[in-house]
Amino acid sequence: MKTFVITGATGAIGKATAMELAKPGNKLILLGRNKQKLDQVIKEIKSATANPNIEGVIADFSDISSVKKAAGQIKNKITQLNGLINIAACYKAKKEFTKDLFEFMFGVNHMAVFVLTKELLSLINATPGAKVLTVSAPSSTPLNFSDLNGDTKFSAFTAFGASKMANLLFTFALSKRMHGVGTSAIAFHPGLTKSSLTREMPFFVRGLLNLISHKPEKPAHSIAQLVSGIHFNDMNGKFYDCKFKELPKPGNSSDEAIQEKLWKVSEEIANRFEKPVAVH
Ligand SMILES: NC(=O)c1ccc[n+]([C@@H]2O[C@H](COP(=O)([O-])OP(=O)(O)OC[C@H]3O[C@@H](n4cnc5c(N)ncnc54)[C@H](OP(=O)(O)O)[C@@H]3O)[C@@H](O)[C@H]2O)c1
């Protein structure tokens, strides 16, 4: 049996990915922040696929203690993890702060992904061929390390672009730490996809994006194939699109010094949350 953890499972790409991977023989642990919504998704997938091995774990990515608690619950359930699929993300039009006082997109789209992945690495490293796939975008927005939280200057598009750049830098830094049992860190660009991600964007932008976007089943199918290892042997540290084309690393995402700088800063921030978290 292969086990996959999928974040953002109540969203467009997350739910479609869960549906793709819910074939018999796979076990899925789906993460969501809203219990009612998550239960409904699980019910739908179970009835569509007749796979009983699908469960939910609640995690609010705007709260690091909730992410850590979810990781603890996952580690209590499984000893191996074939794929961690990081999909959850948000776009915020206005400057807002998470419970931990991070600018929302930095906190949810990067810090929560960093913490969850690090917490689950022991499971990944214990599983030959395991994959960590993080859904990003070809963002070339540089990170402003002297103002990661947008304290002095905030632009929603810049903060979102920076958070997607952080996903790339994080994935490429992680790929260098993957060794031994054929594990891989992969970045993935879903292409423009119909979803709720744009809900806080201006009406005309939403309308235009909706017109030119494809259905979430398209990236979901590619994600499922990539994490199942069907297409390639050596995917570690690569950035793929829906057609399995390897994309060039945009902006300064291939700069190893910047990758390591983000890793170090993220680790320092995460260490502030080192207090034990109760797991029920
Ligand atoms: N759609 C596109 O055109 C496009 C293009 C490039 C990249 N992407 C990337 O694709 C990924 C999936 O996005 P999508 O298009 O499927 O958007 P979506 O439908 O809005 O899904 C986003 C998911 O993230 C979850 N989420 C948001 N904030 C959260 C929080 N604080 N805690 C826990 N979960 C939270 C949402 O939960 P709720 O259901 O509770 O809101 C939802 O499940 C994202 O990483 C996005 O950056 C999308």
The ligand as an ORCA input file, in Angstrom:
! r2SCAN-3c Opt
* xyz 0 1
  N      -5.072     28.090     -9.785
  C      -4.022     28.511    -10.498
  O      -4.144     29.072    -11.610
  C      -2.642     28.319     -9.964
  C      -1.540     28.742    -10.724
  C      -0.252     28.541    -10.215
  C      -0.095     27.939     -8.983
  N      -1.190     27.547     -8.262
  C      -0.971     26.886     -6.969
  O      -1.803     25.749     -6.897
  C      -2.053     25.434     -5.515
  C      -3.529     25.072     -5.322
  O      -4.332     26.158     -5.523
  P      -5.794     26.054     -6.169
  O      -5.690     26.712     -7.479
  O      -6.344     24.669     -6.094
  O      -6.564     27.026     -5.161
  P      -7.778     26.782     -4.159
  O      -8.905     26.102     -4.844
  O      -8.031     28.119     -3.560
  O      -7.158     25.803     -3.060
  C      -6.316     26.263     -2.037
  C      -6.350     25.281     -0.913
  O      -5.489     25.792      0.139
  C      -6.234     25.764      1.352
  N      -5.827     26.803      2.296
  C      -5.838     28.142      2.130
  N      -5.476     28.740      3.276
  C      -5.261     27.771      4.184
  C      -4.911     27.737      5.555
  N      -4.738     28.871      6.266
  N      -4.771     26.548      6.179
  C      -4.981     25.384      5.510
  N      -5.324     25.342      4.213
  C      -5.486     26.517      3.568
  C      -7.677     25.995      0.927
  O      -8.543     25.621      1.987
  P     -10.102     26.109      1.998
  O     -10.813     25.179      1.060
  O     -10.493     25.907      3.430
  O     -10.129     27.527      1.535
  C      -7.736     25.100     -0.285
  O      -7.896     23.754      0.096
  C      -1.543     26.627     -4.723
  O      -0.285     26.315     -4.167
  C      -1.390     27.718     -5.781
  O      -0.403     28.676     -5.436
  C      -2.458     27.710     -8.728
*
